[in-house]
Amino acid sequence: MRRAGLLGLLLALVAAPAWAEVILTFYAHPGARIRGGDLLFPHAYVHASGSLDDTGDAVDWAAGFTARYPGPHLLLATGPGVVATPEARYVGEGKPYLRMTVSDAVYRAVRARSDWWNGREGSLYDLRRRNCISFVADLARVAGLQTAKEPSMKPGTFLEATAALNPAAAWRETPVVAASAGPAPIPDPAP
């Protein structure tokens, strides 16, 4: 009995990396509402979840680009921006538009590009021309997606148009699996 248990554990450990995957989901958050005394504005962000194939490390990362010092002054001027991690509740309230399984290399490239946006060269924020939509559009292109026209100030509209350009990545409850998974089963004809 003990040998069978050890053999089962060994097989599970050997097979575990094959089950690893990272899923990128692009969200828009509705704005124009108040929660906890704060006025929430429309916003776009990305969330990565799953685990890395090469190491098995868990992935749970979310990011959006926003003004470091929000306020009405941004209607007239640019300012410093920052890549911020939205709270879990905020992510849960967002509407997903795109979802795709990516390789470890693509996930790491997306993270590196996000770091660039948070660095000296990438952190300029402009409400009309370089905002959260510009950020998710850039990360979507790094992940291999076509993006809709931007800049925009309507995250949901932008992501909806981007989903139309990428039907394989358009939001579904179950993410699209790589083409190597084989053809989809043919449904039985109706009686």
N, C-alpha and C positions, 0 to 999 in steps of 0.2 A: 504494500500500500504506500509506503514511504517513497519507494522508487518511482511509482506512478505519479505521485505528487511532485517530486523533483523534476521528472521528465516533463510534466505539464507546465511547470514554472519556467523551465528552460525554453520550451517551445514558445511560450508567450513572450519571453524576453527577446528571443531571436526574431519573432514576427512583429514585434511592436513598432519598429521604425517604418514598416510598410503601411501602417495605419496613420502615420503622422501626416498632418496637412495644416497649412495656414490658410484661413479664409479672410479675405479683405471684403469689408462691407462699407459702402459709401452712403452716408445719411444726410438728410436735411432735417433741421429742427424748426418747427413752426415758431414764429415770433408773434409780436404784437399782443402779448398777454403778460399778466403780472403773476409772479409766484414768490411768496415770501417777502413781499415788499420790493422785489426787483423786477424791472421791466425786461422781458426777454425779447431779444431781437432774432430775426431769422438767421440761421447759421448752418454751415456745412462742415462735415468732419468725416474722418475715416476711422474704422475700428478693425483691428486684426485680432483674430482668435485662433486657437488650435495649438499645434505643437510643431516644432521644427523636425524635419525628416532626418537630418544628419546628426542631431544631438538628442532629440526627444524632449528638449526644453519646452516648457509651456509658453505660449504667447497669449497675452491679453494686453493690448496696447491700443489706445485711442488718441487722436490728435486733431486739432483744428487750429486755424490761424486767426488771430484776432489782434485788435489794437492793445498795446501794452497799457495805455492810459485812455480808456474809452470816455467819450463825452461829445458834446455838441460841436466842439472845435474841429472834429473830424469831418464835418460837413464842408469845411472851407480849406482844410490843410491836411497834409500827410503827417504821419508820425511813426514812431517805432512800433513794430509788431512783435508778436511772440507766438510760438507754437504752444498751445495749452492743452492739457488733458481734461476733457469734460468728465464730470461726475458720472458714475454709473446710472443714476436716476435720469440724468440728462440724455445719455445715450439711449436708455430704454424708452424715452418719450419721443425720440426721433423716428422719422420714417425712412426705412431703407429703400434705396433705388437700384443699387448695383451690388452684386455679390459674386465673388469669384475665388476659386482655389488657386493659389500661387505657389511657385517653388520657393525654396529657402533663399535662393539667390535674388528672386524678385522681391521677396519680403525685405531682405536686407538692403536692397537698392531703394525701396520705398522709405525705409527708416533713415537711410543716409540722406536722401533728398529732403526729408522732413527736418533733419538736423541742419541742413544748409539753410532752410527757411528760418531757422531759429538763430542762425549765425549772423555775423557782421554784414556780409554781402546780401543776404536774403531777407532781412527782417524789416524792410520798409513796408508800412501799411498805408494803403490808400482806399478809403471806403468805396470809391467808384471804380477803381482800376486795378487794385491789387489787394484782394480781401480773402475771406475764407473760401470763396468759390475758386479764385485763382489757385489757391493752395491745393484743394482737392483735385482740380483739373490737372495740375502738374503731377501730382502723385498718381492719378489715374493713367496719365500718359506713360509714366515710368512703369506702371503695371501692364502696359500694352493695350490700353483702351483708346478708342477715338473719343474726342470730347467735343461737345457742342460749342457754339460761339460764346466767348466770354471776353471781357468781364461782364458781369451781371450783378444785380443786387437782389436777385430772387433765387436762392439756393435750390428750392424744390423744382422750379421751372428749368433751371440749368441741368440738374441731375435727371429729370424726366427726359429731356432732349438727349442727354448723353446715353441714357438707357436705351432710347430708340435707335441710336447708332450702334449699340452693342447688344443685340437681342440675346446672345448667349450668356451675357452677364446680367441681364435685367433681373430684378429681384424676383426670387421664388422662395418658398419656404425651405426647399432643399437646394443646396448649391449645385451648380452644374459641375459635373466631374469631367476630367480631361478626356479628350476624344479617344484615347487608348483604352478606355473602359469597355469599348465594344458598342455595337448598335443597340438602340433602344428596342425593347421587346415589342412585337406587333400585337395589338389588342385583338381579342377574338371578335369575329363579326357578330353583330346582334342577331338573335334568333328570328 
